[in-house]
Amino acid sequence: MVRVNVPILFASVVLISPSFGAYVLKKNYAGQNFTSGFNFRTAADYDGGDPTGGFVNYLSYQDATKEGLVKVVNNQVYLGVDYTKTLSTSAQGRDSIRLEAKESFNTGLLIADIAHMPGNQCGTWPAFWTFNFDEDPYGEVDIIEGAMFQPENIVSLHTCGACKFDLSGQPGTDPRADCNLGSEASGCPESDNSNYGGCGNTAPSGSFGDSFNAAGGGVYATSIESTALKIWYFPKAKIPKDITAGTPDPSTWSKPFVDFETSKSSNKCSVSKYFKKNTIIINTDLCGVEIDQDWWDGEPTCSNKAKDCKTYVAKNPAAFSESYWLFNSIKVYQQ
């Protein structure tokens, strides 16, 4: 999920971890305390209302709570999209949420236990990701991202002028080795989107949208250490017991479907240099640059209902009743 620079409204608290020992819980976003760990971005924070051009109106915590788009239900955190209002296509967009964590981390184990993510629907573009807002250098990790009727989750990493990895033998279904967002000579990130997809891999079946929800949710675990970045997906029925117990031990888990290691980089990419000051972001965008007119026209399920994405999103509020996140917790562990 590529974006333009925006002013930072919070002080980043960088969590430092030594490189030894068992993982210890450092941050737990859960229940009534979940939202206090995040800043709620609003349309006013961006020139145009959304850094990726979506037909969306991001709400403050107060307004989102008032509208019922943010609430705690049975200790699970609901983050939704408005599904009651019919809009004009000249409006800012459909009400939604964009959260950015108040604290960032350099290295550690990020575990997101998710009961429900936005379901597959025309116009939806949800993401769970991390970003270095200082861009020193540019580093982005799209842990969960997809749009419309995409069947599996696509993980993407983005850097500027750096990072190519050997992905041979990895279990994902569509490995992409080149993280460089633009050409080596470009100013990056917006001046030359010659490699918009970045590097990454596609998760197994059942990892995104409706199929993820039908299986009761699951866990995404992301390990960012000084020389390696790895991502696992576990459906609810196969979540390791050590994760459930709060004592995660990645050395006992199955092979990650994303495994980027400095030692396997063809251009000597330093993981610690490009993936640091990681700020957790959760948002549900609608339309935007990801869902261009060509994609819309090529999806008859959607194009037969409306001439373009904005028109569909504006005129079909009930379609977005399943466009919500339901988090059991988000935890950051460090050694």
N, C-alpha and C positions, 0 to 999 in steps of 0.2 A: 504494500500500500504506500505509494509514493506521494509526498506532500510538499507544500511550500513551507518556508519558515514562518513561524508565528511568534509573537512575544510570549515569553515565559512568565507566568503569573505566580510561580512558586519557587521556593528555594529547594534545590535538590539536596537531599541528605544521602550521601554516598555510603553504602554499607560495605565495610572492608572485611575480607575473610582471609585468614591464613590458609595455607594449602595442605593441611593435614587433619587427621581425626575424623570422627563420625560427623554426619550432618546434624546441625542444631537449628531448631526453629528460631528465626530472627524476626519474621513478620507474618502475621496471620490476619488476613482480611476475611471476616466471617460475621454472620448474623448482624446484630444491631450496630456493631463497630465497623462493618464493611465500608460504608460510604465515607466515614470520617477519614479514611486513608487516601481519598481521591479528591481531586479538584474536578468540578463539572464545567466543561467548556460550554460556551453558548455561541450562538450565531454571531454575536457582537465581537467575539474574539478574532473573527476572520473577515478579511475583505471578500465579500460575496457570500458569507454565511457558512461556507464549508471549504476546507482547503483542497478537497478533491472534486468540487463542482457538483455536489449532490443536491437533490431536491429534498432537503432536510433542514429542520429547525431544531438545533440542539438546545436543550433547556437547562436552566440552573437547577441546583438541587431542590430549592424551594418550589419552583414551578413544576418540576418533574414529580415531586412528592405530592403536590396538590392535585395533579392530573392522574395520579396512580401509576405513573410510569416507573417509579422507584418505590419499592416496599419490601419488607421482610415478611415472608410467609413460612411458618413452621421452621424458622431459623435459616431458611434459604432466601437468597437475595434475588429479587426480581428486577430486571432492567429491561423495560419494554419500549414499544413504539405505539403511538396513538393509532387506534383502529376504530374511531367513532366519527371523526370529522371529515366531511366532504370539502375539498379545497378548490380554490381557483389555481390555475397553472401559473398565475402571476404571484402567488404567495411565496414566502421564503421556503416553504416545504413542510413535510409532515413532521410533527413533533417526535423527537428521538433523544438519545443520550450519547454523550461522549465523555468518558472518564479518563483522567490521567493521574497516575499515582503521585503522591506528594514526596515519596522517597524513591531513589533509584538504587541500583546495585551494580557492582562490577562483575563479580563472580558469584556463583551459587546455583542452587537448584530451585527452580520455579515450578510449583505443582498446582495446576488448576483443576479442581474437582467440579465438574459441570453436570448438572442434572438435565439441562435443556439449553439449546442454542437456537437462534432464529431459524425457523424452518425454511425449506425451499419455496420461494415465491417470486413471481415477477417483480423486478425492481429492487430486491433486497441485496445488500452488500455488507454483511457483518464481518468484524475482525476482532481478534484478540492478539495483541502484538506488543513489541517493545521498541523504543526509539531513543537514540542519544540526541537530545535537543541541542546540545552544544555543537554537534556536527564537527567534532575535533578528533578524528575525521567522521564522516558520515557513516552511520551504522544502524541498520534496521533489521528486526527479526519478526516476520509475519508468522506467528505460531499457528493461528487459525485464520483462514481467509477463504471466502468463496462468494459466489454471486448467483442469483437466480436458481436454476435447477442443477447446479453443479453437484455431482453425486459424492465426490470425495473431497477431503480437505487438501488444499495446496499450500505447503509451507514454502516461503520464499525469504531469502536473505538479500539485502541490498548494501553495497558499498559503492564508493566513488573511486574509480580507477584502480581497483585492487580485488584480490581474492579469487582464485580459481583452484578447485579442489579435485582430487581423484576420488570419484564416487563408486568405483568398481566394487561389486559385491554387496552393495547396499540393498535392503529389502523393499524399498519404496518402488512405486510403479512408474515414475517418470523423473529420474534424476537429472538435474541441471547443474552443471559444474561452475558456470561463470557468474559470480556475484556482482560484477561491475555494472552499475546502472547505466553509465554512458561510456563513451570511448575514452581511451587513455588520455587523450588531449582535451577532453571536454571540461567545462566548468563544473558540471554535476551540481545537484541532482536533476534540476529541471531543464537545463539547457540542451541536453542531448540524451533523450530516453531511448537509446538504441538497443538497450537490453532490459526492457520493462519488466520481464518476468524474473530477472535475477537468478540466483542459484537456489537450489532447494530440491524438494521431492514431493511426491503425492502420497498421502497416507492411504492405508488399506480401505477397503469397502466398509461402509458403516461409520465413517469418521466425520461426517459433516451433515448438517441439516436434518431432514426428516428421518433418515436412516439412523443417525446418531441418537435422535430423540426416541425413536421406536425401541431402541435397545436399552433405554433407561439412562442414557448419558454415558459419561466416562471421564477419564483423566488424561490430560496432556501434561507431560513432564519435560522440562527444558533444562538441561545442564549447560551452564556457561562457565568454563574454567579457562585458565591462562592459555592453554594450547589446544582446546577442543570445544566445539559446540555440538550438542547432541539433543535430539528430540524423540520422545516415545509417545505413542498413543495406546491407551488401554481401555477397551470397552468395559462397561460396568462389571460384567461377569468375570473379567480377567484382571481386575486391579490387584496388583501385588499386595500381600498382607502387610508388608512393612510400610507401605504408603498409608494404608488404613490405620495402622498402629501409630503413625507419626514418627517412625524411625526409618526413613527411606534409605535404601542401599542400592544404588544403580548397578553395582557390580553383580548383583544377583538377578537382574532383569534380563528380558529377552533383548535381542539386538535392536538398537534404535533404527528408525527408518530414515532419520537424518543424522549424519555423522561427519562433521567437518573438522578436520584436524590439521594443525599447522604443519605437522610432519608430512602430510599428504597434499600439501599445496604446491602446485607447479610454479607459482610465482612467490613463494615464501611468505604467504599471507600470515600475519600475526593475529590470531583470534583475539588476544587481549587488547591489541591496538584498535581493532575495528568494531568490536562488540563490547562496549563498556558504557557506564552511566546509563544502564538500561532502565527506562521508565515504562512501566506497564500501562497499556492503553486498551480500553474496551469501547467499541462504538458499533452502532448499527447505522450505516449510511443507506441512502436510497438513490438509485440511479447513479449519477456521477460518471467520472471518466472511465471507470471499469466497465460500465454498461453503456457502450456507445450505440449509435443508431444501427450500425451493421450487426451487432450482436442481437439487438432487439428485433430487427427485421428477420434475422435467421432463427428466431425462436418462435415458431408459429403459435405455441400455447399462449404466448404473451402478445405477439403482434396482431393476432386475430381479435384481441380484445380492445386494443387501443393503438393509435398511430405511433406513439412514442412512450418512453418510460415515464416521463413527467405526467403525462395525461393519465396514464393508468394509476400511478400512485396517488394523484390528486383525487380521482373520482371513485376509487374502490377501497374505502377505509377498512371494511370488514375483512379484506384479504390479508391484513397484517396482524390478525389476532394471535398468530403463532410466531410473530417476529420478536421474540423476547429471549433474553438470557436468564437462566436460573442457576446461580452459583451456590454450591455447598460451601466452598472456600477457595481462596487463593493463598498459597503459602510460599514463603521464601525461606529456604534453608541455606546455611553456610557451614563450612568446616572450621 
